[in-house]
Amino acid sequence: MTVGYAERASAAYRASLAGLKVAVDVQHLYQEDKPKDRGAEFSLLDGSHVYEAGLATIYAASIGHALAGRGAQVLANDPAHGIMVGHYWTRNRAANAWDANLYLACHVNAGGGQYGLAEYMVGTSGSAVGAAIASQVQADFPLLTGFRMGPIIRGQRGAVCIEAVDRWRAALLLEPFFGDSTRLEPMLATPELVRLGVSIADGIAAWYKRVGPPKAP
């Protein structure tokens, strides 16, 4: 029997994630050399506009809250204390120093697609957690026509977001939906973004329960 969203949110479903350390990074924001960067701008049907970073901030906060509620440790952007700010490689290395098991670079895609996307560096353990997230999010959001996994290499678009994370750690560039798809516009609502974050956290929990966090060689 398929476990529904409400059932998964119950206390009985929330298996402990103690020992798991996840860095949740809203990118585009907090760059000293690009202080006005907010990522892609999306025009909605009602004529209003939203930015990628604003949407990512909401679902990223939901991921962090859901994981912490299950006992995981979460490292999030904290510009007031200089944590997870600056160039992406600086944030990647901060996650390494913190000994993160998983690093999430949170974005929203642009280009009119109707699917979700998670990218990982070729040859790393990001593929396993990405597959677990993809399966969960696709089940929870049937508006998506699919959820794709994309292996990337240095120099390829998107690699700069995660390439400085130690290769034995799991790291993902998350673009779970397209902000400029009319079909997917309902996902831009705050309650849906919060639900998306919980769904991603559920995928992470399934990965952690099945394979455990990656270990240093």
Salt bridges, closest charged atoms under 4 A:
ASP25 OD1 - ARG91 NH1 2.81
ASP33 OD2 - HIS87 ND1 4.00
ASP37 OD2 - HIS28 ND1 2.99
GLU41 OE2 - HIS49 ND1 3.44
GLU52 OE1 - HIS28 NE2 3.32
GLU52 OE2 - HIS107 ND1 3.10
ASP78 OD2 - HIS81 ND1 2.88
ASP99 OD1 - ARG169 NH1 2.85
ASP140 OD2 - ARG8 NH2 2.70
GLU163 OE1 - ARG154 NH1 3.48
ASP166 OD2 - ARG169 NE 3.01
GLU192 OE1 - ARG195 NH2 2.91
ASP202 OD2 - ARG8 NE 2.65
ASP202 OD1 - ARG70 NH2 2.37
